[in-house]
């Protein structure tokens, strides 16, 4: 008997990583956590600091801003 497994849909334009974020303000959380996580050995690190963007409520990709700017400039 075959079973179906639902997969989380992938974003169309972006992958959420702090290094791809276009925050206007500086992200204090990333700046604080990144050095701490980098000091851990790779095999014991619970996650990569750039993955904080997956739970960040203020994440905005540079690609999204470019698309919005194109729409505004074309009007």
C-alpha positions as CSV (number, residue, x, y, z in Angstrom):
1,X,0.0,0.0,0.0
2,X,1.4,3.4,-1.0
3,X,1.2,6.3,1.3
4,X,1.4,9.9,0.4
5,X,3.6,12.3,2.3
6,X,2.8,16.0,2.3
7,X,5.9,18.2,1.7
8,X,6.2,21.8,2.7
9,X,6.0,24.0,-0.4
10,X,9.2,25.8,-1.3
11,X,9.1,29.6,-1.8
12,X,9.0,30.7,-5.4
13,X,11.6,33.4,-5.4
14,X,13.6,33.1,-2.2
15,X,15.3,30.8,0.2
16,X,15.2,32.3,3.6
17,X,18.8,32.8,4.8
18,X,20.0,35.8,6.8
19,X,22.7,36.4,4.2
20,X,20.0,37.0,1.6
21,X,17.9,39.4,3.8
22,X,17.4,43.0,2.8
23,X,16.7,44.4,6.3
24,X,16.7,48.1,6.4
25,X,17.8,48.0,10.0
26,X,20.7,45.9,11.2
27,X,19.7,42.5,12.6
28,X,21.0,42.5,16.1
29,X,19.8,38.9,16.7
30,X,21.9,37.5,13.8
31,X,24.9,39.6,14.8
32,X,24.7,38.2,18.4
33,X,24.1,34.6,17.5
34,X,26.3,34.1,14.5
35,X,29.7,34.4,16.3
36,X,28.4,32.1,19.1
37,X,27.4,29.4,16.7
38,X,30.6,29.8,14.7
39,X,32.6,29.0,17.8
40,X,30.9,25.5,18.0
41,X,32.3,22.6,16.0
42,X,30.3,21.9,12.9
43,X,29.0,18.5,14.0
44,X,27.7,19.8,17.3
45,X,26.2,23.0,16.0
46,X,22.3,22.8,16.3
47,X,21.7,24.9,13.2
48,X,23.5,27.5,11.0
49,X,23.1,31.1,12.0
50,X,21.8,32.0,8.5
51,X,18.9,29.7,9.1
52,X,17.4,32.2,11.7
53,X,15.7,33.8,8.7
54,X,13.3,30.8,8.6
55,X,11.6,32.1,11.8
56,X,12.3,35.8,11.4
57,X,9.1,37.9,11.2
58,X,11.1,40.8,9.6
59,X,12.7,38.8,6.8
60,X,12.6,40.6,3.4
61,X,14.5,39.2,0.5
62,X,16.4,41.5,-1.8
63,X,14.7,39.9,-4.8
64,X,11.3,40.8,-3.4
65,X,12.4,44.4,-3.0
66,X,13.7,44.5,-6.6
67,X,10.3,43.2,-7.9
68,X,8.4,45.8,-5.9
69,X,10.7,48.6,-7.1
70,X,10.2,47.4,-10.7
71,X,6.5,47.6,-10.3
72,X,6.6,51.1,-8.8
73,X,9.0,52.5,-11.4
74,X,6.9,51.1,-14.3
75,X,3.7,53.0,-13.1
